[in-house]
Amino acid sequence: MVKTALITGITGQDGYYLSRLLLKQGYRVAGLMPPQRQASLARLGELANEIKVCAVDLTDAPGLLAVVEQLQPQEIYNLAAPSFVPDSWNDPLGTLDLVTGTATRLLAAVRQLGIDTRFYQASSSEMFGKVDCSPQDEDTPFRPMNPYAAAKVHAHWTMVHHRQRYGLFACSGILYNHESSRRPPAFVTRKVSLAAAAIKLGLSQNLEMGNLDAKRDWGYAGDHVKAMWRMLQVDQPEDYVIGTGELHSVRQLVTTAFESVGLDWTRYVVVDPKFLRPDEHFQLVANPAKAKRNLEWEPQVSFEVLIEKMVLKDLERLQSGAISASGLRQIPH
Ligand code: NAP
């Protein structure tokens, strides 16, 4: 039987890698997106032709119910969210409605229809927020520190309630930062990969950075989406912390990125306090032992290989004119 997967946020980074994985496995893949966001489909490149587009606003509960009823998907992946966490301060209510509202509406549709659909909720390590232990695992308490994280916690518990009260196969992956050449440039890994490539080509002179000692658990998006899929293939719905379990500093990030194009970063990186983010001292790092044990999941792509690949892809894009030096700061994905 051909399985159907329904994905929100399909035009984002994870949507791309997840769709690619599912299509390779023979799934029929459908993307739920508001009509006004369909221009984003271009980001999926050749995959866009293989995906069924369901044009529905994610706030439209009857519209979502109708799509779920029509498709009867075996799996739903709820990935839609604001791209950049700091933006959630500008629109806390919109963030709550998108993140929590969409999860609630989709779970309600599955429950109401009484169909056998497995549900994945894209949770985030941001939910741990102000941590007082490292590494974090599935038992670490949530202490969200921004509207995005608070909305993700609400969506997570809504999903848990549907599992406990209504017996739905619903689970959440609490994912740490995961990157790729599809990350928007607002994120530090892509900002650095773009800068290293642009400087190598003489299109830029320097790179302004904040705290070089800040550390993150950075993984590869292509690895992390495999964990999402595996969570829906096992017998029991459970939640999983997904990360590499390794911390790397921003200094290691710039060193790796610049070295991959034969440059000495100390000649180009300028530390500017205006880019310092608050709360840099929190050490969010995963303990992915449960995922290793139950899902046989382990990251395959190392930090060094990931960053090198990102820089080389940006070098290729700049050389081919796919992105221009003048538009470096405007590139959406
Ligand atoms: P992303 O690249 O920013 O993609 C976000 C997706 O959500 C895009 O398809 C975007 O559509 C869509 N979206 C945004 N606002 C929307 C709205 N109002 N209505 C409908 N769709 C909307 O994010 P990602 O990196 O793939 O992450 C996927 C999920 O994992 C998100 O829920 C994120 O919070 C979570 N997560 C990500 C990370 C990470 O490190 N990447 C870590 C933990 C959790 P457009 O393309 O039209 O903008």
Boltz pocket constraint, residues with backbone or C-beta under 6 A from the ligand:
constraints:
  - pocket:
      binder: B
      contacts: [[A, 8], [A, 9], [A, 10], [A, 11], [A, 12], [A, 13], [A, 14], [A, 15], [A, 32], [A, 33], [A, 34], [A, 37], [A, 40], [A, 58], [A, 78], [A, 79], [A, 80], [A, 81], [A, 82], [A, 83], [A, 84], [A, 98], [A, 122], [A, 123], [A, 124], [A, 125], [A, 173], [A, 174], [A, 175], [A, 176], [A, 177], [A, 178], [A, 179], [A, 182]]
      max_distance: 6.0
